Amino acid sequence: MLLLLNLFMRVMSMRNIKTPANIYLFLISVLGILFFTFSIKIPQYSQMDWIVIFSFSGAILLLNYYTVLIPPKGNSLSMDSSIYLASLFLFGLNTSLLVLFIHSIVFALFQRKIAWWKHVFNFSVYSLMINSAYYVFIYTNGITGPISVDNILSYLLSFCTYFALNLLLVGIYFILATSENIVNFFKEIIEETAATYIITLVLSLVLVILMKPDELFGLSLFTCIAFLLSLAFKQYFNLYKEISEKANKDTLTGLNNHGYFKEILEKEVAIAKETDQSLSVVILDIDDFKKFNDLYGHIQGDHLLQEFGAILKTESDAANFIVARYGGEEFSIIMPNTNRKTAYSFMNELRKKVNDTYYKGVERLPYGCLSFSSGIAECEKETYNISELLNKADQAMYAAKNQGKNLVQIYNGLSEYSVHHSLSLEKELEESEFQLKIFLSKDIYTYRHSKRVYQYAVDFSRMLNLSVHERKTLILGALVHDIGKIEIPREILNKKGKLESHEWELMKKHVTYGKEIISTNKKLEDLIPLVELHHERYDGNGYPYGLAGKSIPKLARILCVIDSFDAMTTERPYQKTKTFHEAIAELRDCSGKQFDPQFIEPFIAMIKEFDHSGDERKKELVGVNS
């Protein structure tokens, strides 16, 4: 089967396939069978012709079993389409459809465990592809028979039609069944399969050439070559897989290593967001491991890590979780389809099991047994990236340590975790302020705007139910949110009047430039979502990604309100200034469109409080004396 049809088979094994996908499957199946019925004819074939037809079918069966596995992802290159296309170019539509029919019947008999409707859909897809490719071949003046240079354009166009239809028919079903983003899906599939498509076309033409002097000998030779290629590539792929597994494993414990863990987590987070499934991540740390090392030495410490890793793997495998050694005595677990409460129950049971597992020497540890502290974080719609998710799990784990160890702690955004390695807000503000002062020489407006947005963030964060970490992130993010404008030309930043379209496109890139600047400082990586996404809109019409609703991180949604209000109420080169009352009306008008509604009224309440508290406070905010 083609890679896309293998993909289709995996999708078909999913539960809860959506009704639109079932309707689509039925319609394509009916359409494919109708095309086959009206196109097929049973002429008076000679005995030799039937031998060739059955030989084609047998070759397809054999080569579908011995596919060529291509690293790195194991995409399979099957020669069936090469044979169908060669049959089409040599003998025309009727012979190709007969080959398809015979192969499909025999394949269904051998693969009776596969549901019948999957065979029907598969047959119908091939029927539509072969029919379409043939008519394109004929209408572009292609002539069936031995290969001819005059047919090159017809070969290429019929080939493109064949695979475009394959991509479209199976791709649409996959999108309907999984609700995957259509652009991302087709982009990924085209990138993965472009090389195999080209190889398939070349091989089909090679088969046409081989069959010219002697049809059966040429087909047999092609099948032998394909079979040997399959064996050779299988060995090559197995070797590649073995080396890859070694590269992805921790040498001491045999668990997934840190790098591979993050790679898997990226994929699992993407799946969880696309399918609205739960996903939890756990970081756990062996309690008092340094003391154990000091008492018994590093060799015994390594043995303890191996034993502990083995327990984690056994329990995680039983629950279909993914475990890794995160670093040192820290481990991590990815829990697909698991919410924080279920994750907590699992980790608490695991903690008790570890406590009850004897290991020589642990009796001298404070708890008199082997123990660990762990933190759990659940992936949410607004989770920006895996760094944010891991940071939350890490904070929860340190909270468990601070509460006495041998505990499981769920990350709670309302809790104030004291993480020992966090820098003080004052020091980070000092670093951010230093970066911001670059604007003094280039764009005084952006400098003053950033200072005002920072002050709004300080005040507004006190009114919101934010954790200490979230407050700090919002305040720092507000201060440097426009840092990327350093890369925007001075003449655009200070232009009087409306920006031209090309200037506006360049201006919008400041969020990307800002992300790149902030990314160079690991201490400020939590600010990246605010810097990059503060121009996303709640209705999905913002930039740079067009995210919508809760897909935009919460703090970025808050910053969008603050940033927009200050932009409306202060003088700008290219836009008229609004009064506070006009800006408040604009906030309400854009609630649910540009802004998250839950933050509008609290922010307006804060602004009204300042408005009633006296002119000095108002002047401070709007920057009259900046």
N, C-alpha and C positions, 0 to 999 in steps of 0.2 A: 504494500500500500504506500501511497504518497505520505510524506510527513503530515500534511494537513488532514488526511483521512485518519492517520494514527491519532492526531489531536482530536478529531471528531469522535473516535471510539472512546477516548478518555472522557470526553464531555458526556457521552451517552451513558456512562456508568454512574454519573452523578445522580443523587436523589433530588426530588423536588424540582424537576425541570419545569420551567415556566410554560404556561399554556400557549403563548405566541410561538414558542419554539416548536411545540408539538404540531401546531397548525402549519407552520412553515415546512416542517418535515413531511407532513402529509401531502402538501401541495407540490413540493419538489418531486416526491416519489411518484405521484400521479403523472406529472408533466414528463418525467424521464421515461416512464413506461409507455406513455402515449407516443413520444418521439420514436422510441424503439419500435413500437408496433407499426407505425405508419412508414418507417424507413426500411425495415427488414424485409428481405425477399429471399425465397429459397429457390435459387436457380438450379439448373442441372450441372452440379459440380462434378468434375471427374474424380476418380479415386485418389489421384495424386493431390488434387485440390483439398479434399477432405483430410488427407494426411497432413498437409501443411497447416490447415486450420487447427486440427487437434494438437499438432506439434507446437503451434503458437500458444495454445491454451495451457499445455503441459509446461512449457518454458516459463510462463507467467506464474503458475503455481509453485514451481521450483524456486524461482527468483524472489517470490514474495516471502518464502521461508528463509532464504539466505540473502538477507538485505545487507547493504554496506553501511556500517556504523561510522559516522563522521564525528571526530572530536570538534569542539569540547563538550557539547551537550548531548552527543549521541543521536543526533538527527539521522534518520535512516534514509538511505538512497536506494529505492527499489527500482528495478528495471522494467516494471510492468508498463509504465507509460511510454518508455522507449519502444517496446514491442507494439503497443497499440498504435503509436504514431507511424512506426515503420510499416505496419500492416496497412494503415490508411494511405500512406504515400505510394506503396507498391500495388495494392489490390483494390483500394477504394473503400467506401462506407460499408457495404454489405458484409464483406469478409471481416472487417474490424468488429462489427456488431455481433456477428456469429461467434467470434473469438471471445468477446466479452460475455456473451450469454453462456457459452459452454463453461468458461472459467468460473463464472459466478455460481452456476449450479453445483459444480464439483466442489468449489470452495465452501459453499454453504453446507454441503454434506459432510465435509471434513471438520468444519467448525460449527458443529451443532449447538455448542454451549453459548454461542453468540445469538442474541435474540433475532428472530426472523426479520423484524422491521429494520434492524440495522443493516442487514444484507440488502434489503430492498432499497433503502436510501443510498447505500454505497453504489449499487448497480445503476440507479437512476442518475446519480451525479456523473458517473462515467459515460452513460448514454448521452446526456446533454453535452458533455465536453467533446466526445467523439463526433457527434452530429454537427456541432457548431464549428469545430476545427475543419471538418470535411467541406462544409459549404463555403467557409472562408477560403480554403485551398482552391476550390473549383472557381469561385467568383473572381479570384485574382489570377485566373488563367493557368492554374497549376494543372499538370497532366500526370495522372497516375502511371506508375511503371518505374523502370530503373532511374537512378538519381540523375538529375540534369541541372546544369548551371542555370538554365533558363527558369528553373523553378525556385531559385534561392529566395526571392521575395515571398513567394507563396508558402514555402516551408516556414519562414520566420513568422509570417502573419498568422498562419494556422496554429503554430506552436504558441505564440503569444495569446491567442484566443483560448486555446486549450487550458493553459495555466491561469489566465486571468479569471476564467469561469470557475476553475477549481478553487482558486483563492476566494472568489466572491461567494460561491454556493456554500462552502463549508464555513467560511468566515462569518457570514450572516447568521448561520445556525449557532455558532459558538457565541456570538455577541448576544443573541436573543436568550440563549440558555444561561449565560453567566453575567449579563449586564456589564460586560467589560467595555472600557472606553474604545470606541471604534477606531479612532486615529492611532492610538497607541498599539492596538491589536494588530492592525494591518502593517504598521511600520515595523513592529517586531517580527512578524511572520515573513515579510518581504526580506528583511535583513538576514534572517535565518535560512531562507530557502532559495535566495537568488542564485547562489552557486550551484545548488542541486538541479535547479530548473535548466540552467545552461548546459550542464553535463548531460541531462536527459535528452535535450535536443541533439547534441553532438552524437550521443550513442545511438539515437534512432536513425540518424543518417549513416552512421557506421554500419548498422545492421542492414540498411538498404543496400549499401555497397557490397557487403559480404554475401548477401543473398542473390546478387545478380548472376554469377556463374552457376551456382547450384543452391537452390533454395534451402533444402534440408541441411546440407553441409554448412552453409553460412549461418543458419539459425543455431545449429549444434555448436559451431565454433564460438559464436557470440555467447551462448549459454555457458559454455565451459569457461570462457574468459571472465564472465560476470561472476560465476561460481568461485573461481580462484581469487578474484578481487575481493569477494565477500569474506573468504577465509583469511586473506592477508590483512584486510582492514579490521577484521574482528580481533586478530592478534594485536595489531597496532593499537586499537581502541582499548583493549584490556590492559595493555602496558601503560597507556596514557592514564587510564582510570586508576590503576594501581599507584602510579606516581602521584597523581592528583590527591588520592586519599591520604598518602603519606604526608603530602604538603599541607593537608587540611587538618591533620591530627596532632594533638599534643604528644610529644615523644614519651613523656613520663606516664601519663594516665591512659593514653589511647583515646581520650575524648576529643571532640572537636576543639580546635584551637581558637584563640581570640579572633583572628582575622576571618576565619570561616564562619564563626558564630555570627559576626556582624553582617556578613554576606547573606546568610540564611535569614537573619532577622529583617533585613531590608525587604526581602521577597515576601516574608510572612506578613509584615506590616502592610505592604501593598495589597496583598490578597485580602487581609482583614478589612481594609478600608473599602475595597471594591465590592466585597460581598456582604458588608455590614455584619461580619462575624466578630465574636469576642477574641481578644488576644491578650495574654498576660505575660509579663517578663519578670523573672526572679533573679536577683543577685544575692548570693550567699557567701559568707566568709566563715571559715573554721575559727572558733573562739580560742584565744590563747595559744595559737599555733607557734608563735615566736618562743613562748615559754617552753613548749614541748621540744622545739629545736634546741634551745639552750640546755635543756635537761639531758637529752638523748642523742643529740647530733643530727646533722643534716641527712644522713643515710636513713636513719629511722624516720625522720620527718618525711622523706620521699616515700617510704613504705606506707606511712599513714595517708599521704595524699593519694596513693594508688588504691588503697582500701576504701577510702572515702569516695573516690571517683567511681569505683566499681558499684558501690551501693547506689549512688546517684543514677548511674546508667541503668541498673536493673529496674529501679522504681520508675524512672522516666520512660524507659522503653515500654514498660507495661501500660503506661498511660498515653503512649504515642506523643510524648514530649521530646524536645531536643535539648540535650545537655552539652555543656562545653566547659572547659577550664578557662576562666576569664583572665587569670594571671595570679601568680603566687599561690596563696591559699584561697583565692576567690574563685567561685564557680558561678555559672549562669544557666538558666533553663528557659527555653521558649515554650509557651503553652498555647498552641492554637485551639480555637473554639472553647476557650476557658475564660470565664470572668474572674474578677478579683476574689470573690467569695469562694468559688470552687478552688482557685489557686491557693487561697489561704488554708482551706481544709486539707488539701494535698500536702502542702508544706508543713503543716502542723503534725500530720501523721508521720511524715518523713522525719521531722525533728525528733519525735518520740522514738521512732525506730532506730535512729542514729544514737540517741541517748542510751538505748538498751543494747547496742552492739558493743561488745567488749573489744578493746584493743590494748595491747600491753603498754603500760605506762600512763594511760589517760587518767588513772586513779589519782595521780599527783596534780592534776589540773584543778582549778578552783571548783568546778562542778562535780569533780570526781568521775566524769564520764566524757565521752566525745560529744561535742555540741557545736552548733553553728548559729549564727544570726543571719536573718534574711530579710530582704525588702522586696515587696511586690508592687509593680506598676501595671495598670491596664491601659492598653492602647485605646485612645479615644479618637473621634472623628477629627478633632482639631489638633491632634498630635502632629507637630511639624515634621520631625524626623526621628530617627532611632536614637540620636544623641540625647534628645529631650526625654525620650522614654527611659533610656538607661540612666540618665541623671536622676530621674524620679525614683527609680528602683534603688539607686545608690544612696539617695537621701534617706529613703525608708530603712535601708539596711543599717546605716549609721545611727538612725534613731533607735533601732533595736539594740545596737551596741550600747548606746548611751543609757538605755533603760535597764541595763543589767546583763545583756547577752542571753544566749539560748532562747531567743524569741523570734517570732515571725511578725513583721510589721507591714501593713498595707499603706502605700502612699496615699495621703489625703491632702488635697490642695488647701484645706483649711488649717492643717497642722503646721506648726512652726518648727521645722527640723533644724537642728544646729549641726551643721556638717563641719568637721574639724578642719578640712582643707579649704573651706571657702574663704576668700579674701574679704576684708571689711568693705562696707559700702563706700566709706570715705576714700579708701585707696583706689577703688575702681572708678569712683567719680573723678578723682584727680587725673587718672589716666585718660578717661573719656574727655574731660575738659581740655586736656593738652591737645588731643586730636582735633577737637572742635575749634580751637583758637586759630587753626590754619585758615579758617574762613575770614578772620579779621582783615587779612590782606587781600582777599579775593571777592568776598560777597558778604558785606555787613548785614544784609537782610537775613540771609540764612543763619548767620551766627545768632542774631537777636531772636529770630523765630525759634531756633532750637532751644535757647535759654527759656523762652516763654512756655514752650511745649513741655519742657522739663518741669517747670514750676507747676503747670497744670497737673502733670502726672503725679507730682508729690502730693498735691492737695486731693486729687480725685482718688488716688490709691488708698487714702485714709477712709474714704467713704465706702469703698468696695470690700467685699468679703474675700480678700486675697491673703495668701500665705506670705510670710516674710520673704521667701525666695521670689515669689511672683511680684511683690511690691518692688523689690530691688531690681528685678529684670525690667519691669515697666519703666521705672525711673531712669535707669541707665539707657534703656532703649530709646526713650523720649529724647534724651540728650544728644544721642548720636544718630538718630533715625535718618537724617539727610546727609550723612557723611559722604555718601557717594557723589554728591554734587561737586566735590572737589575736582572730579574728572570732567565736569561739564564746562565748556568754554565760557569765559567771562562775558563775552558779548551776548550769549544766550541767557545767562543767569540775570543780567542787568538790562535786558532789552525792554524798551518801552513799547507798549502795544502788544497785540496778540501774536503768539508764536506761529510760524509757518508749520505745515504738517511735518516736514522733515526735521525741523527744530524740536517739535513736540515729541517725535519719536526718539530723538537723542536725549531729550530731557527725561523721558520715562526710563531710560537705561540707568539713571542714578541709583535705583534700588539694587540693580545687579552689581554695579560698581561698589556700592556700599557693602553688599554681602561679601564681595571679594576682599575689601579692606578689613572688615571685621574678622573674617576667617583667618587672617594672619596672626591674630592674637587669641590663643586658646582660652585665655581667661574670660574672653568676652563672647564665646561661641553661643551662649544662651540668648544673646541679643540678635542673632541672625534672623530669626523669624520676624522680629519687629522692623528691622532695617529693610528686609526684602519684601515684606507683605503688607506694609501699612497703607498701600494704595489699592489693595484688593477691596472689592465692594461686596456687600452682603448678598446682592442679587446676581453676582457672578460676572459683572461687566467691568471689573477692575483690571489691573495689571500687576505683575507680569504674567500670571498663569490663568487668570479668570476663575479663581477659586470662589466658592459660594458658601454662604451659611456657616455651619459649624466646621466646615473644612478649613476655614481660616482660623489660625490659633487665636485663642481668646484675647491674649494681650495685644495682638496685632489689631483685633477688632476695636479694642478700647483706644489704642493709639490713633486709629483712623478717625475716631470722633474728635479727640483732642486736637490732632494735627489740622483737621479740616476747620474746626471752629476758629483756631488762631489764624489760619490762612484767610478766612473770611473777614475777620475783624481787624486786620492790620493791613497797612498799605503795601501793595505789591505793584511791581512794574507793569504787569499785564492784566490786572483785574481791579475793578472798583471795590473800595472798602465798604463793608456792611456794618451797621450798628449792631450792638449786642442783641437788641430785640429782633432785628432782621435775621441775624445769624441763628437765633433760637428758633425762629419760624422755619428757617431752612433745615435745621436739624430735624424738626418734627416732620416736615414735608418729605424728607429723604429717609425717614425711619422705615426700616424694612426694605429699602432700596439700596442706598449707599451704606447705611449704618445698621448695626445690630440693634434692634428695638430695646433690648433689655438695658442698654447703657445710656440711652438718650435722656430719659426723665431724670435719673440720678445726676447726670452731668449738668442738665439744665438747672436742677435744684441747687447745685453747687455754684453755678454761674450767678443765679439770682441772689444767692446768699452774699456773694462777693459784691454784686451790684448794689445791694442794700447796705453793705458794711462801710461804705465811704469811698470817696474818690481816690484816695491814696492807694488803696489796694487795687482798684481798677486800673489805675495808671501803671502800677507795677506789672500787671498782667498784660496789658496791651502794649507795653513797651514805649510809652510816650517819652520817658526819661532815659531810655536805654542808651 
